[in-house]
Each structure stands twice: as C-alpha cells, then as structure tokens.
Amino acid sequence: MNRVLAHTGAKYPIVQAPMGWIARSQLASAVCKAGGLGIIETSSGETDACIGEIEKMKTLTDRPFGINLPLLFLRDQRMVEFVADCGVKFVSTSAGSPSKLIDILKGRNPDIIVYHVVPTLKAAIKAVEAGVDGLLVEGAEGGGFKNPDDVSTLVLLQAVREAVDVPLIAAGGICDGRGMAAAFALGAEGIQMGTRFVSSAESPVHRNYKQAILDAPETGTLMLNKSGTPCVRALKTQRSQGIYEAGTMPKDTFGKILDLYFGGDMEASVGLAGQTAGLIDEIKPVAQIIRETIDGFHAICGRMGQLEKSAAFG
C-alpha cells in the first residue's frame, strides 16, 4: 500500500509545492481536481488572505488538499490555530524545527497528518524524532528557499531512505514521469513538483514568468546568497546574475516580487525556479501534466520490470 496516498487521500501521489502567493486556490484546486494534492501557501504572511483561500478551496473542490506552515515566516499564531481547527487532514511544515508545531497541531487535531520538509539527513532524523508522519525530502535542484550546504535529491533521498522508515515525498529536480520513476526507485512514495506547476495553464503568474521558465536551459538557474539567509534558487536574469556575482542578496530583493509574479517584470525581483526549468518547454493544463506524469511513470516501471524478468544483466 502506498502510504502517501493513505495519508493525503489523493488519487495520485503527486503534490503541488507551496509557492508563496502562487499556491492559492486557483492552482491548488486544479491540482486536486486532477487527482493530485494541492497545497495552500502561508509563507506570504498574509494571514487573512490565506485563510480566505483555504475557505475558498472548500467551495472549489470536494477533494482533499493540504496547507504549508513555514516556521521561518509564521508571524501570526492565528494561522497555526486556524489550520489545526479547519478540518484539513494534511499539513506540511518547513523552514525550522517541526517540534514547535507538532504539539499544537496534533494536540488540537489528533487525526492531522504532518510531513516536514528536510534538506539534509540530520534534519530528517530530527524531524522523525519530533514525531512527524512523513518527510518531504527536498534536494538542491528545487527552486525557492534552499539549504546553502546543498545536496542533490538523488543522493539525499537514498541517505534518508536508509536511515528512516517513514513515507517520503521526493522534491527537487522532478517534473515528469521519468523523475517520478527515479524517485520511487530510490525509496520515495510520492513526488512534489513546483516549477512544473508554476508554468502550468492554471498558474496565476504572468505569462512572462512562465515563458522565462520555458526558455531556460538546464543551466538557467542560480543559487543565490549561499553565505546568508535566505539562500534561494532562481532563474538567471541580469538582476540575479548581479546578486550571484556579488555573493550577497540586498534586503529589498523581494520587495517587488509581486511585480515579477503578476506584473511580468522579470527584473523587479528574482524569479524562483528549479533546475527542471531546463526540462519544461510547454505550458500545459494541470490535468495534462498529472496524466502524462502518471503515464510516463507506469511506462518506465513496466520497462524496468521487463529488464528484471529477462535477467538482462544476469
């Protein structure tokens, strides 16, 4: 039995990443309707708006969805209490120690499922010891906020799977059935995709942002601010190249992020994206993305099964 499906209630073990301002009801409901697990973000810090988006989800889909709580950006205790009491079954936590939230969430709702995002083996072991139900294992290939001591999903997933027995959702470097099959071969029971869904038809971001993802090669992103906080992976632009060369990120870097996301000014801030931007060349509806991912996964698993049956390397 797939434990991620048991925990999420989704049809497919495909989770949409909780991108700030982007992962709201328009995108998340499309993912849910297509059989995946849509996630509502709270990293924007807009408590009332996020609560409104969570309530809106209940009118847009009758399928399960989740909420992300990033400890680094939580400024309002109301958000945590609302999430614990709103009836949502699945919560992901990130950017800090889950022990700070586990007692609150499970104390108010014993049935709630909590997965924690981990960028290292050490963080994974600590999260399991804190009592999480599963892990989102996120390698350095992914977009957005990263651990400066970066390790690839390929290596990290193997290390975590060897050390713990909780269900794992792989994130970073995955945008299709090939990536999903690779992640499952390494011990994952689900995948999370961010950049692929940001560039989907239902994504609320400006066409310029989507086009920048489509135009990016596999070398089209940069890890910025590795010596400070936050460290992020973003698309290569004049602005991000300047930050990369300087080695530090100005404090106002994200001051006009909404002008980039929704206004289309790709130099207003830095456009967060993962290395899978180099694998994405078409804007597609969410349902098509999920269907093709599942079909590709099964095709590759079938081919691998035939290799095993034929004892190809025996």
Buried (B, 14 or more C-beta within 10 A) or exposed (E): EEBBBEBBBBBBBBBBBBBBBBBBBBBBBBBBBBBBBBBBBBBBBBBEEBBEBBEBBBEBBEBBBBBBBBBEBBEBEEBBEBBBEBEBBBBBBBBBBBBBBBEBBBEEBEEBBBBBBBBBBEBBBBBBEBEBBBBBBBBBBBBBBBBBEBBEBBEBBBBBBEEBEBBBBBBBBBBBBBBBBBBBEBBBBBBBBBBBBBBBBBBBBBEBBBBBBEEBEEEBBBBBBBEEEBBBBBBBBEBBEEBBEEEEBEEEBBEBBBBBBBBBBBBBBBBBBBBBBBBBEEBBEBBEBBBEBBEBBEEBBEEEEEEEEEEEEE
